[in-house]
Amino acid sequence: MCPKSGRTAHMRSNSAGNVQYDRWNEGNIDMNVEASQSTMMRLYYKACIGSTGVGVKTAGALAALVSIYILGYLTGYYIHRC
């Protein structure tokens, strides 16, 4: 019995002493991961992971920094306008 999957591997031995294992039935496994994911998950993986994700995070951090700078400038201008 395989410890991770709980499946048993059946063996056939022939007269020469060689052991031949049965093949796994992989006909029901869906290897097309991209099609089985939702649109939101595909967008998340594209925008948040990999080199594109690094660019998106960098642009977001820069936009947040600039907006905080502008907000501080305007606040200081109106407070010290005497």
C-alpha positions as CSV (number, residue, x, y, z in Angstrom):
1,M,0.0,0.0,0.0
2,C,1.3,3.4,-0.9
3,P,1.5,5.5,2.3
4,K,0.5,8.9,0.8
5,S,-2.4,7.9,-1.4
6,G,-3.7,4.7,0.2
7,R,-3.7,2.9,-3.1
8,T,-2.2,-0.5,-3.5
9,A,0.3,-1.3,-6.3
10,H,-0.3,-4.8,-7.7
11,M,2.7,-6.7,-8.8
12,R,3.0,-9.5,-11.4
13,S,6.0,-11.6,-11.4
14,N,6.9,-13.8,-14.3
15,S,9.1,-17.0,-14.3
16,A,12.4,-15.1,-14.8
17,G,12.1,-13.4,-11.5
18,N,11.5,-9.9,-12.9
19,V,8.8,-7.8,-11.3
20,Q,6.4,-5.8,-13.5
21,Y,4.2,-3.1,-11.9
22,D,0.7,-2.3,-13.1
23,R,0.4,1.2,-14.5
24,W,-1.7,3.9,-12.7
25,N,-5.0,4.8,-14.3
26,E,-4.4,8.5,-15.1
27,G,-7.4,8.9,-17.5
28,N,-9.5,10.8,-14.9
29,I,-6.8,13.3,-13.9
30,D,-7.4,16.9,-15.3
31,M,-3.9,18.3,-16.1
32,N,-5.4,21.5,-17.5
33,V,-5.1,23.6,-14.2
34,E,-5.6,26.9,-16.0
35,A,-9.1,26.0,-17.3
36,S,-10.2,24.6,-13.9
37,Q,-9.5,27.8,-12.0
38,S,-11.9,30.7,-11.6
39,T,-11.3,34.0,-13.3
40,M,-10.5,35.7,-10.0
41,M,-7.8,33.1,-9.1
42,R,-6.2,33.5,-12.5
43,L,-6.2,37.3,-12.2
44,Y,-4.7,37.0,-8.6
45,Y,-1.9,34.6,-9.8
46,K,-1.1,36.8,-12.8
47,A,-1.1,40.1,-10.8
48,C,0.4,39.0,-7.5
49,I,2.9,36.3,-8.3
50,G,6.0,36.3,-10.5
51,S,7.7,39.2,-12.2
52,T,4.4,40.8,-13.1
53,G,3.4,40.7,-9.5
54,V,6.6,42.4,-8.4
55,G,5.9,45.2,-10.9
56,V,2.3,45.5,-9.7
57,K,3.4,45.7,-6.0
58,T,6.1,48.2,-6.8
59,A,3.7,50.4,-8.8
60,G,1.2,50.2,-5.9
61,A,3.7,51.1,-3.3
62,L,4.9,54.1,-5.4
63,A,1.3,55.3,-5.9
64,A,0.6,55.0,-2.2
65,L,3.8,57.0,-1.3
66,V,3.0,59.7,-3.8
67,S,-0.6,60.0,-2.6
68,I,0.6,60.3,1.1
69,Y,3.1,63.0,0.0
70,I,0.4,65.0,-1.8
71,L,-2.0,64.6,1.1
72,G,0.6,65.8,3.6
73,Y,1.5,68.7,1.3
74,L,-2.1,69.9,1.0
75,T,-2.7,69.4,4.7
76,G,0.3,71.4,5.6
77,Y,-0.6,74.1,3.1
78,Y,-4.1,74.6,4.6
79,I,-3.0,74.4,8.2
80,H,-0.2,77.0,7.8
81,R,-2.0,79.3,5.4
82,C,-2.4,82.2,7.9
